[in-house]
């Protein structure tokens, strides 16, 4: 019986390609990056709230609710002590009401096991029910300024279009490849915060799912999907 073929791992960008991408992305971000309140804090709780709110919800809808939520529940302890019905009412009208319960579950675990704080190491973060690989990376990068990769919908789309160009974006194999790309591209710790924020903004503003702005894209000369239609 013939042995199954081994698929070769896709090559990662060369060091020169990584450096070029970082340079172009950060230059774009310095001009076009959004000024958002959760980018002006390093409080892990505030970062977590913003990340959970931004799941499947646009920034303009999150902004007023983010401030209201933190006014009402300013800490993990305050959220852990709140009545579940109250947190759902405060969450309205963001929808996907599993999210406030998920936040409260994380808050209670933080209070009970970690003195009301979020840990910074990935293994412990991932032990929280409701914190997955993306959220753990975001907390490490944005709250603790660690060198940590992220992969949300916007980031995955950018990396797929620029570095891959072909294949099924939502397949498990592609997800693994895009995580490897994200980990390879994230720069040294000092620049990781801006780089990851830039990736998310670039996907939301310059390279959205519909009507990407290809003709004025700084990546177009090296993008494997250029030009995209619609």
C-alpha positions in Angstrom: 0.0 0.0 0.0 1.5 3.3 -1.0 2.3 5.8 1.8 0.2 8.9 1.9 1.9 12.0 0.5 3.3 14.4 3.0 2.3 17.9 2.3 5.2 20.3 2.6 4.7 23.3 4.9 4.2 26.5 3.1 7.3 28.7 3.3 7.0 31.8 5.5 8.0 35.2 4.2 11.7 35.9 4.1 13.2 38.3 6.7 13.3 41.0 4.0 9.6 40.4 3.1 8.6 40.6 6.7 10.5 43.8 7.3 9.0 45.4 4.2 5.5 44.4 5.3 6.0 45.8 8.8 7.5 49.0 7.5 4.6 49.6 5.0 1.9 48.7 7.5 3.2 50.9 10.3 3.7 53.8 7.9 0.0 53.4 6.8 -1.0 53.2 10.5 0.8 56.4 11.5 -1.4 58.3 9.0 -4.7 56.3 9.1 -4.9 54.6 12.5 -8.0 55.2 14.6 -7.8 56.9 18.0 -9.8 54.5 20.2 -10.1 54.7 24.0 -8.9 51.1 24.6 -5.7 52.0 22.8 -5.0 54.6 25.5 -4.9 52.2 28.4 -2.9 49.2 29.5 -5.5 48.0 32.0 -6.1 44.3 31.2 -9.7 44.5 32.3 -10.5 47.4 30.0 -8.7 45.6 27.1 -10.7 42.4 27.7 -14.0 44.4 27.8 -13.2 46.1 24.5 -12.1 42.8 22.8 -15.3 40.9 23.9 -17.5 43.8 22.8 -15.8 44.0 19.4 -16.6 40.4 18.6 -19.1 40.6 15.8 -19.9 44.3 16.6 -18.7 47.4 14.8 -16.5 50.0 16.5 -19.1 52.8 16.3 -21.6 50.7 18.2 -19.1 49.6 20.8 -17.7 53.1 21.7 -20.7 54.4 23.8 -21.3 51.0 25.5 -17.7 50.6 26.4 -17.7 53.8 28.5 -21.1 52.9 30.0 -20.0 49.4 30.9 -16.8 50.6 32.6 -18.7 53.3 34.5 -21.0 50.7 35.9 -18.5 47.8 36.4 -15.1 49.5 36.8 -13.2 46.3 37.9 -13.3 42.5 37.8 -14.6 42.6 41.4 -17.5 44.9 40.5 -18.5 42.7 37.5 -18.1 39.5 39.5 -20.5 40.8 42.1 -23.2 42.1 39.7 -26.5 40.4 39.1 -26.6 38.5 35.8 -29.8 40.3 34.8 -28.2 43.6 35.3 -25.2 42.9 33.1 -27.5 41.8 30.3 -29.5 45.0 30.6 -26.3 47.1 30.6 -25.1 45.2 27.5 -28.2 46.0 25.5 -28.3 46.6 22.5 -25.0 45.0 21.5 -26.7 41.5 21.1 -25.0 38.1 21.3 -25.9 38.0 25.0 -23.6 35.1 25.8 -20.8 37.7 25.7 -21.7 39.5 29.0 -22.1 36.2 30.8 -18.7 35.2 29.4 -17.2 38.4 30.7 -18.7 37.8 34.1 -17.4 34.2 34.2 -13.9 35.5 33.4 -14.3 38.2 36.1 -15.3 35.6 38.7 -12.4 33.3 37.9 -10.0 36.3 38.0 -11.3 37.3 41.5 -11.4 33.7 42.9 -8.1 32.5 41.5 -5.9 35.5 40.7 -6.6 38.3 43.1 -8.9 40.2 40.8 -6.3 40.4 38.0 -5.6 38.8 34.7 -2.4 36.9 34.4 0.0 37.7 31.6 1.2 34.2 30.6 -0.5 32.5 27.7 -1.1 29.1 29.4 -3.0 30.6 32.3 -5.0 33.0 30.1 -6.1 30.1 28.0 -7.3 28.3 31.1 -10.1 30.9 31.4 -13.4 29.8 29.9 -14.2 32.4 27.3 -10.6 33.3 26.5 -9.3 31.7 23.3 -6.1 32.1 21.3 -7.0 35.5 19.7 -8.2 37.1 23.0 -5.2 35.8 24.9 -2.9 37.2 22.2 -4.7 40.6 22.3 -4.5 40.8 26.1 -0.8 39.9 26.1 0.0 42.4 23.2 -2.2 45.3 24.2 -2.3 45.1 28.0 1.1 43.6 28.8 3.0 44.8 25.7 4.3 41.4 25.0 5.3 40.0 21.6 2.2 38.0 20.8 0.4 37.1 17.6 -3.3 37.8 16.9 -5.6 36.4 14.3 -9.1 37.8 14.1 -11.3 38.1 11.0 -9.7 41.3 9.8 -6.1 40.1 10.4 -6.8 36.7 8.7 -8.2 38.4 5.6 -5.2 40.7 5.3 -2.6 38.0 5.7 -4.5 35.7 3.3 -4.8 38.3 0.6 -1.2 39.6 0.9 0.7 36.4 1.4 -1.4 33.5 0.2 -4.0 34.5 -2.4 -5.4 31.1 -3.1 -7.3 28.4 -1.1 -10.1 28.3 1.3 -9.8 31.1 3.9 -12.0 29.4 6.5 -10.4 25.9 6.4 -8.6 24.5 9.5 -5.4 24.1 7.5 -5.5 27.7 6.3 -6.2 29.0 9.8 -3.1 27.1 11.0 -1.1 28.6 8.2 -2.3 32.2 9.0 -1.5 31.8 12.7 2.1 30.8 11.6 2.2 33.9 9.4 1.0 36.2 12.2 3.5 34.7 14.6 6.3 35.2 12.0 5.4 38.7 11.2 4.8 40.2 14.6 7.9 42.4 15.4 10.0 42.6 18.5 8.2 43.4 21.7 8.7 47.2 21.4 6.7 47.5 18.2 4.2 44.6 18.7 1.4 46.8 20.1 1.3 49.2 17.1 1.8 46.4 14.6 -1.1 44.4 15.8 -3.4 47.4 16.1 -2.3 48.4 12.6 -3.2 45.0 11.2 -6.7 45.2 12.6 -7.3 48.8 11.3 -5.8 47.9 7.9 -8.3 45.0 7.6 -11.2 47.1 8.7 -10.4 50.3 6.7 -8.1 49.5 3.8 -8.7 45.8 3.1 -12.3 45.1 4.1 -14.2 42.1 2.9 -16.2 44.1 0.4 -14.8 46.9 -1.8 -11.1 46.8 -0.7 -9.2 49.9 -1.6 -6.7 48.1 -3.8 -5.7 51.0 -6.1 -4.4 53.0 -3.2 -3.1 50.1 -1.1 0.6 50.3 0.0 0.8 46.5 -0.3 -0.4 46.2 -3.9 3.0 45.6 -5.5 3.6 42.6 -3.4 0.0 41.4 -2.7 -0.8 37.9 -4.1 -4.5 38.9 -4.5 -4.0 42.2 -6.3 -6.2 43.4 -7.9 -9.4 42.3 -6.2 -12.8 43.1 -7.7 -15.7 44.3 -5.6 
